[in-house]
Amino acid sequence: MNPGASVPKENGEWNGSVLSVAVRISILSIVLCGIIYPLLSTGLAQVIFPKQANGSVIKNEQGEIIGSELIGQLFADPKYFHGRVSSIEYKAEASGSNNYAPSNPELVKRTQESMDTWKKENPDVPVNQVPISLLTNSASGLDPHITPESAQVQIPRIAKMTGISTAQLQELVKKNTDGRDLGLFGEPRVNVLELNLDVKKLAGK
């Protein structure tokens, strides 16, 4: 017999040893992954990105939370800028939209309804001047942004409804337009809720 070879243990001893190791690894994993890591990542997020970590909330002048920069809201009042079409009416718990093919009759019907609504609310702006993104759903149905062009084409309606001059509304759109991320990624965009807060503030003066 090889003097250096280990002596086989009884099955009960082996089982006990394996169980002990498994329990210790499980406890260590729970402590590291379930307590230390979440506390560390949450703490760092609160220090480095406190606004984002708390939901990128938007508050009114009274300090009340009225929304988030990340989730759109439904604006039906014609005196405010409207966001993209949302088949779920911006309900965050129902994120998503029907993934219709271009040839699907339901998509044609939905787009035609959007066009009819536009004609009714914006008689001064022909449909052929409206960016297609303003008449179609986003993938999530929660998009809080529109393109600067989608905001510009709504200015005639809002100027008429609020009495705010076209020049003032153009300045508000410009003020609320965010450029490409890092100057390279994405497209220029306008947060509809933040823009409408400025419209409300200006209309109230």
Backbone as CSV, one residue per row, in Angstrom:
resi,resn,N_x,N_y,N_z,CA_x,CA_y,CA_z,C_x,C_y,C_z
1,MET,0.852,-1.205,0.000,0.000,0.000,0.000,0.879,1.243,0.000
2,ASN,0.536,2.178,-0.774,1.283,3.433,-0.870,1.147,4.215,0.429
3,PRO,2.269,4.518,1.113,2.185,5.223,2.408,1.535,6.594,2.294
4,GLY,1.648,7.224,1.098,1.101,8.573,0.954,-0.359,8.594,0.576
5,ALA,-0.926,7.433,0.304,-2.329,7.410,-0.141,-3.252,7.667,1.044
6,SER,-4.370,8.377,0.769,-5.341,8.650,1.837,-6.165,7.409,2.101
7,VAL,-6.553,7.282,3.343,-7.355,6.135,3.743,-8.819,6.441,3.473
8,PRO,-9.487,5.612,2.672,-10.909,5.870,2.389,-11.712,5.948,3.680
9,LYS,-12.615,6.929,3.725,-13.456,7.096,4.899,-14.788,6.398,4.682
10,GLU,-15.483,6.208,5.780,-16.804,5.622,5.688,-17.717,6.571,4.914
11,ASN,-18.732,6.014,4.262,-19.655,6.826,3.476,-20.288,7.935,4.296
12,GLY,-20.604,7.678,5.522,-21.231,8.681,6.384,-20.318,9.866,6.622
13,GLU,-18.997,9.581,6.815,-18.039,10.662,7.042,-17.880,11.517,5.795
14,TRP,-17.809,10.868,4.629,-17.701,11.612,3.368,-18.930,12.492,3.154
15,ASN,-20.106,11.951,3.363,-21.349,12.708,3.183,-21.394,13.917,4.103
16,GLY,-20.955,13.723,5.343,-20.946,14.828,6.293,-19.993,15.923,5.875
17,SER,-18.835,15.541,5.352,-17.850,16.511,4.918,-18.364,17.308,3.724
18,VAL,-18.948,16.635,2.735,-19.492,17.305,1.556,-20.613,18.256,1.945
19,LEU,-21.480,17.815,2.840,-22.596,18.656,3.284,-22.091,19.900,4.001
20,SER,-21.054,19.733,4.813,-20.486,20.871,5.535,-19.924,21.915,4.578
21,VAL,-19.195,21.439,3.550,-18.633,22.352,2.542,-19.742,23.070,1.794
22,ALA,-20.789,22.339,1.402,-21.899,22.927,0.656,-22.603,24.007,1.472
23,VAL,-22.808,23.752,2.762,-23.472,24.733,3.631,-22.626,25.987,3.775
24,ARG,-21.300,25.806,3.970,-20.420,26.968,4.131,-20.349,27.810,2.859
25,ILE,-20.294,27.141,1.678,-20.277,27.872,0.412,-21.585,28.620,0.198
26,SER,-22.700,27.986,0.561,-24.007,28.626,0.407,-24.113,29.870,1.283
27,ILE,-23.673,29.766,2.516,-23.725,30.912,3.430,-22.829,32.036,2.916
28,LEU,-21.625,31.668,2.448,-20.708,32.675,1.919,-21.302,33.363,0.694
29,SER,-21.935,32.593,-0.191,-22.544,33.163,-1.401,-23.687,34.102,-1.047
30,ILE,-24.499,33.713,-0.068,-25.619,34.557,0.361,-25.112,35.883,0.915
31,VAL,-24.069,35.806,1.745,-23.525,37.023,2.348,-22.911,37.934,1.284
32,LEU,-22.117,37.336,0.372,-21.436,38.136,-0.646,-22.407,38.685,-1.695
33,CYS,-23.221,37.786,-2.258,-24.089,38.172,-3.382,-25.421,38.771,-2.949
34,GLY,-25.878,38.381,-1.770,-27.197,38.848,-1.337,-27.173,40.028,-0.387
35,ILE,-26.021,40.306,0.217,-25.943,41.409,1.186,-24.854,42.408,0.819
36,ILE,-23.606,41.946,0.754,-22.484,42.868,0.544,-22.538,43.531,-0.829
37,TYR,-22.710,42.716,-1.899,-22.717,43.289,-3.255,-23.879,44.272,-3.469
38,PRO,-25.129,43.922,-3.091,-26.222,44.890,-3.262,-26.007,46.181,-2.468
39,LEU,-25.514,46.068,-1.240,-25.266,47.270,-0.443,-24.171,48.124,-1.069
40,LEU,-23.123,47.469,-1.557,-22.015,48.200,-2.168,-22.448,48.898,-3.456
41,SER,-23.147,48.167,-4.340,-23.568,48.756,-5.615,-24.604,49.856,-5.399
42,THR,-25.534,49.655,-4.450,-26.534,50.679,-4.153,-25.884,51.925,-3.567
43,GLY,-24.932,51.715,-2.656,-24.240,52.852,-2.047,-23.441,53.647,-3.063
44,LEU,-22.719,52.950,-3.940,-21.949,53.640,-4.977,-22.858,54.403,-5.933
45,ALA,-23.991,53.786,-6.285,-24.937,54.454,-7.192,-25.485,55.728,-6.570
46,GLN,-25.782,55.686,-5.263,-26.312,56.858,-4.587,-25.277,57.984,-4.507
47,VAL,-24.012,57.615,-4.444,-22.953,58.617,-4.356,-22.607,59.175,-5.736
48,ILE,-22.466,58.276,-6.729,-21.989,58.689,-8.053,-23.127,59.172,-8.951
49,PHE,-24.267,58.434,-8.947,-25.404,58.785,-9.817,-26.696,58.843,-9.002
50,PRO,-26.811,59.763,-8.056,-27.999,59.771,-7.190,-29.307,59.990,-7.938
51,LYS,-29.320,60.851,-8.939,-30.552,61.116,-9.680,-31.024,59.872,-10.428
52,GLN,-30.112,59.237,-11.154,-30.472,58.049,-11.908,-30.858,56.897,-10.990
53,ALA,-30.142,56.771,-9.864,-30.414,55.672,-8.938,-31.795,55.788,-8.308
54,ASN,-32.317,56.997,-8.252,-33.637,57.214,-7.651,-34.741,57.380,-8.685
55,GLY,-34.471,56.950,-9.932,-35.526,56.915,-10.935,-35.580,58.086,-11.884
56,SER,-34.607,58.987,-11.846,-34.587,60.167,-12.718,-35.916,60.912,-12.655
57,VAL,-36.388,61.153,-11.436,-37.709,61.753,-11.253,-37.710,63.236,-11.635
58,ILE,-38.886,63.707,-12.029,-39.098,65.111,-12.357,-40.077,65.678,-11.343
59,LYS,-39.733,66.846,-10.790,-40.580,67.481,-9.784,-41.114,68.814,-10.300
60,ASN,-42.276,69.207,-9.763,-42.817,70.515,-10.132,-42.242,71.591,-9.214
61,GLU,-42.750,72.803,-9.347,-42.210,73.918,-8.556,-42.456,73.738,-7.065
62,GLN,-43.450,72.927,-6.714,-43.738,72.660,-5.303,-42.911,71.506,-4.739
63,GLY,-42.056,70.937,-5.573,-41.216,69.831,-5.115,-41.906,68.485,-5.149
64,GLU,-43.086,68.404,-5.775,-43.826,67.147,-5.854,-43.357,66.347,-7.071
65,ILE,-43.227,65.044,-6.892,-42.832,64.176,-7.998,-44.010,64.026,-8.957
66,ILE,-43.795,64.366,-10.221,-44.881,64.280,-11.203,-44.551,63.335,-12.358
67,GLY,-43.382,62.760,-12.352,-43.028,61.839,-13.422,-41.559,61.487,-13.407
68,SER,-41.137,60.852,-14.477,-39.741,60.443,-14.625,-39.254,60.830,-16.017
69,GLU,-37.971,61.113,-16.111,-37.376,61.407,-17.413,-37.380,60.184,-18.321
70,LEU,-37.590,59.007,-17.748,-37.437,57.767,-18.493,-38.742,57.179,-18.999
71,ILE,-39.882,57.675,-18.502,-41.181,57.121,-18.878,-42.094,58.238,-19.352
72,GLY,-42.645,58.082,-20.545,-43.523,59.096,-21.110,-44.867,59.154,-20.405
73,GLN,-45.603,60.212,-20.684,-46.946,60.381,-20.148,-47.894,60.735,-21.285
74,LEU,-49.164,60.417,-21.090,-50.167,60.692,-22.112,-50.669,62.126,-21.976
75,PHE,-50.480,62.928,-23.015,-50.985,64.296,-23.057,-52.038,64.374,-24.158
76,ALA,-53.290,64.549,-23.753,-54.385,64.631,-24.723,-54.812,66.068,-24.972
77,ASP,-54.521,66.962,-24.020,-54.907,68.365,-24.152,-54.158,68.989,-25.334
78,PRO,-54.879,69.574,-26.298,-54.221,70.137,-27.488,-53.313,71.325,-27.222
79,LYS,-53.371,71.899,-26.013,-52.497,73.048,-25.738,-51.106,72.618,-25.275
80,TYR,-50.896,71.304,-25.186,-49.581,70.788,-24.806,-48.990,69.950,-25.945
81,PHE,-47.685,69.800,-25.917,-47.020,68.942,-26.889,-47.398,67.485,-26.622
82,HIS,-47.600,66.737,-27.672,-47.947,65.330,-27.555,-46.730,64.462,-27.846
83,GLY,-46.669,63.321,-27.169,-45.588,62.376,-27.408,-45.936,61.419,-28.525
84,ARG,-45.189,60.363,-28.629,-45.455,59.355,-29.653,-46.716,58.571,-29.317
85,VAL,-47.272,57.923,-30.328,-48.447,57.083,-30.120,-48.083,55.952,-29.164
86,SER,-48.972,55.658,-28.222,-48.743,54.553,-27.286,-50.010,53.716,-27.187
87,SER,-49.947,52.492,-27.671,-51.113,51.603,-27.618,-51.444,51.182,-26.197
88,ILE,-50.508,51.393,-25.277,-50.735,51.022,-23.874,-50.967,52.253,-23.008
89,GLU,-51.082,53.426,-23.642,-51.330,54.686,-22.930,-50.272,54.954,-21.856
90,TYR,-49.034,54.597,-22.163,-47.878,54.852,-21.289,-47.989,54.172,-19.922
91,LYS,-48.663,53.037,-19.847,-48.737,52.294,-18.588,-47.478,51.449,-18.451
92,ALA,-46.662,51.799,-17.473,-45.347,51.149,-17.339,-45.450,49.655,-17.079
93,GLU,-46.518,49.223,-16.426,-46.640,47.801,-16.110,-46.989,46.970,-17.347
94,ALA,-47.324,47.632,-18.454,-47.709,46.911,-19.672,-46.767,47.240,-20.816
95,SER,-45.510,47.433,-20.522,-44.539,47.850,-21.533,-44.546,46.939,-22.751
96,GLY,-44.521,47.571,-23.918,-44.492,46.827,-25.170,-45.567,47.312,-26.118
97,SER,-45.516,46.857,-27.345,-46.538,47.208,-28.327,-46.665,46.075,-29.326
98,ASN,-47.759,46.072,-30.068,-47.965,45.031,-31.065,-46.914,45.151,-32.174
99,ASN,-46.226,44.059,-32.404,-45.151,44.055,-33.390,-45.715,43.715,-34.765
100,TYR,-46.491,44.664,-35.329,-47.124,44.423,-36.611,-46.118,44.545,-37.758
101,ALA,-46.279,43.700,-38.765,-45.494,43.829,-39.990,-46.045,45.006,-40.796
102,PRO,-45.233,45.619,-41.668,-45.702,46.763,-42.455,-46.961,46.472,-43.260
103,SER,-47.154,45.211,-43.642,-48.317,44.852,-44.452,-49.550,44.497,-43.620
104,ASN,-49.412,44.508,-42.294,-50.529,44.111,-41.432,-51.640,45.156,-41.479
105,PRO,-52.876,44.750,-41.756,-53.994,45.702,-41.827,-54.202,46.478,-40.533
106,GLU,-53.889,45.857,-39.399,-54.056,46.544,-38.116,-53.097,47.727,-37.992
107,LEU,-51.879,47.571,-38.518,-50.925,48.673,-38.495,-51.399,49.806,-39.401
108,VAL,-51.908,49.451,-40.556,-52.439,50.462,-41.470,-53.594,51.210,-40.814
109,LYS,-54.477,50.475,-40.152,-55.628,51.080,-39.491,-55.187,52.019,-38.378
110,ARG,-54.235,51.560,-37.570,-53.770,52.367,-36.442,-53.082,53.639,-36.924
111,THR,-52.282,53.518,-37.962,-51.595,54.690,-38.506,-52.591,55.664,-39.114
112,GLN,-53.624,55.148,-39.788,-54.640,56.015,-40.367,-55.394,56.772,-39.284
113,GLU,-55.659,56.097,-38.161,-56.321,56.771,-37.043,-55.449,57.885,-36.483
114,SER,-54.158,57.650,-36.409,-53.233,58.689,-35.942,-53.235,59.881,-36.901
115,MET,-53.277,59.595,-38.183,-53.307,60.658,-39.178,-54.601,61.462,-39.100
116,ASP,-55.716,60.774,-38.893,-57.003,61.459,-38.774,-57.031,62.374,-37.554
117,THR,-56.455,61.888,-36.453,-56.383,62.708,-35.242,-55.513,63.934,-35.483
118,TRP,-54.401,63.734,-36.181,-53.523,64.855,-36.476,-54.247,65.918,-37.313
119,LYS,-54.948,65.491,-38.347,-55.668,66.430,-39.213,-56.687,67.239,-38.423
120,LYS,-57.331,66.588,-37.487,-58.354,67.260,-36.688,-57.745,68.291,-35.750
121,GLU,-56.640,67.958,-35.120,-56.039,68.838,-34.117,-55.068,69.856,-34.712
122,ASN,-54.548,69.554,-35.911,-53.529,70.422,-36.515,-53.895,70.758,-37.963
123,PRO,-54.975,71.456,-38.190,-55.413,71.739,-39.568,-54.432,72.587,-40.357
124,ASP,-53.546,73.297,-39.671,-52.599,74.170,-40.370,-51.340,73.453,-40.839
125,VAL,-51.165,72.198,-40.424,-49.951,71.451,-40.791,-50.345,70.181,-41.541
126,PRO,-50.043,70.084,-42.835,-50.375,68.887,-43.614,-49.689,67.643,-43.053
127,VAL,-50.348,66.519,-43.204,-49.806,65.262,-42.692,-48.456,64.937,-43.322
128,ASN,-48.259,65.322,-44.567,-46.995,64.985,-45.228,-45.804,65.747,-44.649
129,GLN,-46.059,66.689,-43.746,-44.972,67.402,-43.080,-44.688,66.850,-41.678
130,VAL,-45.452,65.837,-41.281,-45.309,65.276,-39.936,-44.292,64.137,-39.951
131,PRO,-43.294,64.165,-39.062,-42.341,63.040,-38.970,-43.078,61.742,-38.678
132,ILE,-42.705,60.685,-39.360,-43.397,59.410,-39.216,-43.358,58.891,-37.783
133,SER,-42.302,59.231,-37.033,-42.195,58.747,-35.652,-43.305,59.288,-34.767
134,LEU,-43.901,60.427,-35.154,-44.969,61.009,-34.348,-46.296,60.297,-34.574
135,LEU,-46.371,59.482,-35.619,-47.609,58.779,-35.954,-47.522,57.286,-35.671
136,THR,-46.385,56.831,-35.174,-46.194,55.401,-34.934,-45.722,55.139,-33.509
137,ASN,-45.947,53.909,-33.055,-45.530,53.495,-31.716,-44.020,53.354,-31.611
138,SER,-43.520,53.580,-30.401,-42.162,53.143,-30.095,-42.241,51.672,-29.694
139,ALA,-41.100,50.997,-29.611,-41.102,49.573,-29.278,-41.677,49.302,-27.899
140,SER,-41.399,50.195,-26.949,-41.849,49.982,-25.575,-43.226,50.569,-25.310
141,GLY,-43.618,51.581,-26.086,-44.855,52.298,-25.800,-44.693,53.274,-24.660
142,LEU,-43.444,53.454,-24.186,-43.180,54.319,-23.029,-42.199,55.442,-23.349
143,ASP,-41.875,55.623,-24.620,-40.840,56.584,-25.006,-41.182,57.990,-24.509
144,PRO,-40.325,58.596,-23.672,-40.613,59.935,-23.141,-40.166,61.056,-24.072
145,HIS,-39.513,60.711,-25.185,-38.936,61.719,-26.067,-39.602,61.745,-27.437
146,ILE,-39.493,62.888,-28.083,-39.812,63.026,-29.497,-38.640,63.742,-30.151
147,THR,-38.595,63.726,-31.465,-37.526,64.431,-32.165,-37.828,65.932,-32.145
148,PRO,-36.797,66.769,-32.292,-37.048,68.218,-32.374,-38.019,68.573,-33.492
149,GLU,-37.962,67.848,-34.611,-38.875,68.092,-35.725,-40.315,67.775,-35.332
150,SER,-40.487,66.728,-34.513,-41.830,66.357,-34.060,-42.406,67.403,-33.117
151,ALA,-41.534,68.112,-32.421,-41.995,69.205,-31.559,-42.307,70.445,-32.394
152,GLN,-41.470,70.727,-33.376,-41.632,71.925,-34.196,-42.974,71.940,-34.926
153,VAL,-43.400,70.783,-35.454,-44.643,70.759,-36.229,-45.881,70.947,-35.359
154,GLN,-45.724,70.840,-34.039,-46.864,71.047,-33.136,-46.989,72.498,-32.669
155,ILE,-45.982,73.307,-32.966,-45.967,74.688,-32.485,-47.162,75.512,-32.957
156,PRO,-47.597,75.432,-34.233,-48.755,76.229,-34.653,-50.005,75.979,-33.805
157,ARG,-50.272,74.702,-33.489,-51.441,74.371,-32.662,-51.315,74.954,-31.260
158,ILE,-50.147,74.779,-30.655,-49.955,75.210,-29.271,-49.939,76.731,-29.176
159,ALA,-49.371,77.393,-30.162,-49.380,78.865,-30.170,-50.816,79.376,-30.217
160,LYS,-51.638,78.721,-31.033,-53.043,79.141,-31.163,-53.822,78.876,-29.873
161,MET,-53.545,77.749,-29.220,-54.302,77.355,-28.023,-53.872,78.125,-26.774
162,THR,-52.603,78.509,-26.689,-52.079,79.130,-25.468,-51.837,80.623,-25.579
163,GLY,-51.703,81.128,-26.800,-51.364,82.539,-26.971,-49.877,82.810,-26.852
164,ILE,-49.080,81.752,-26.629,-47.628,81.908,-26.585,-47.122,82.077,-28.018
165,SER,-46.222,82.996,-28.229,-45.750,83.264,-29.583,-44.951,82.081,-30.137
166,THR,-44.934,82.001,-31.459,-44.172,80.945,-32.130,-42.693,81.021,-31.759
167,ALA,-42.153,82.233,-31.689,-40.737,82.405,-31.349,-40.438,81.874,-29.947
168,GLN,-41.344,82.156,-28.999,-41.134,81.671,-27.627,-41.177,80.152,-27.568
169,LEU,-42.113,79.554,-28.290,-42.228,78.095,-28.295,-41.013,77.456,-28.956
170,GLN,-40.503,78.087,-29.993,-39.292,77.576,-30.634,-38.108,77.606,-29.673
171,GLU,-38.033,78.649,-28.865,-36.965,78.737,-27.858,-37.112,77.641,-26.808
172,LEU,-38.358,77.343,-26.418,-38.582,76.274,-25.436,-38.149,74.924,-26.006
173,VAL,-38.473,74.696,-27.271,-38.060,73.434,-27.894,-36.542,73.339,-27.936
174,LYS,-35.910,74.431,-28.316,-34.445,74.461,-28.377,-33.842,74.225,-27.000
175,LYS,-34.419,74.852,-25.984,-33.916,74.708,-24.611,-34.009,73.268,-24.132
176,ASN,-35.075,72.570,-24.529,-35.317,71.210,-24.040,-34.802,70.129,-24.978
177,THR,-34.019,70.512,-25.965,-33.453,69.527,-26.891,-32.103,69.040,-26.384
178,ASP,-32.007,67.741,-26.186,-30.736,67.113,-25.795,-30.041,66.592,-27.038
179,GLY,-28.732,66.792,-27.119,-27.973,66.329,-28.270,-27.629,64.856,-28.184
180,ARG,-26.820,64.403,-29.105,-26.380,63.009,-29.112,-25.545,62.718,-27.866
181,ASP,-25.665,61.531,-27.333,-24.861,61.131,-26.181,-23.384,61.121,-26.565
182,LEU,-22.583,61.817,-25.766,-21.152,61.952,-26.017,-20.869,62.556,-27.391
183,GLY,-21.886,63.206,-27.963,-21.729,63.830,-29.258,-21.743,62.861,-30.429
184,LEU,-21.932,61.545,-30.136,-21.837,60.530,-31.189,-23.044,59.602,-31.265
185,PHE,-23.580,59.237,-30.126,-24.568,58.157,-30.085,-25.996,58.682,-29.973
186,GLY,-26.919,57.982,-30.639,-28.310,58.356,-30.580,-28.625,59.546,-31.466
187,GLU,-29.817,60.117,-31.237,-30.275,61.247,-32.029,-30.687,62.380,-31.098
188,PRO,-30.697,63.616,-31.582,-31.234,64.725,-30.766,-32.674,64.422,-30.372
189,ARG,-33.059,64.790,-29.160,-34.372,64.420,-28.651,-34.887,65.461,-27.679
190,VAL,-36.204,65.474,-27.520,-36.867,66.428,-26.627,-37.718,65.645,-25.637
191,ASN,-37.529,65.900,-24.348,-38.350,65.253,-23.333,-39.686,65.984,-23.266
192,VAL,-40.767,65.288,-23.578,-42.089,65.914,-23.713,-42.594,66.474,-22.381
193,LEU,-42.406,65.737,-21.289,-42.885,66.205,-19.995,-42.174,67.485,-19.573
194,GLU,-40.862,67.526,-19.701,-40.110,68.722,-19.318,-40.492,69.913,-20.203
195,LEU,-40.712,69.662,-21.482,-41.121,70.729,-22.392,-42.490,71.264,-21.999
196,ASN,-43.413,70.385,-21.671,-44.764,70.821,-21.303,-44.790,71.560,-19.966
197,LEU,-43.881,71.223,-19.074,-43.788,71.975,-17.826,-43.396,73.421,-18.112
198,ASP,-42.502,73.615,-19.069,-42.110,74.973,-19.454,-43.253,75.702,-20.145
199,VAL,-44.024,74.977,-20.950,-45.190,75.576,-21.607,-46.215,76.019,-20.558
200,LYS,-46.463,75.162,-19.588,-47.407,75.506,-18.520,-46.947,76.724,-17.734
201,LYS,-45.657,76.753,-17.440,-45.099,77.875,-16.684,-45.234,79.183,-17.472
202,LEU,-44.946,79.129,-18.773,-45.015,80.332,-19.596,-46.456,80.765,-19.832
203,ALA,-47.346,79.804,-20.017,-48.753,80.126,-20.246,-49.407,80.720,-19.006
204,GLY,-48.848,80.385,-17.829,-49.431,80.885,-16.589,-49.024,82.281,-16.244
205,LYS,-48.049,82.848,-16.965,-47.568,84.190,-16.664,-48.540,85.236,-17.198
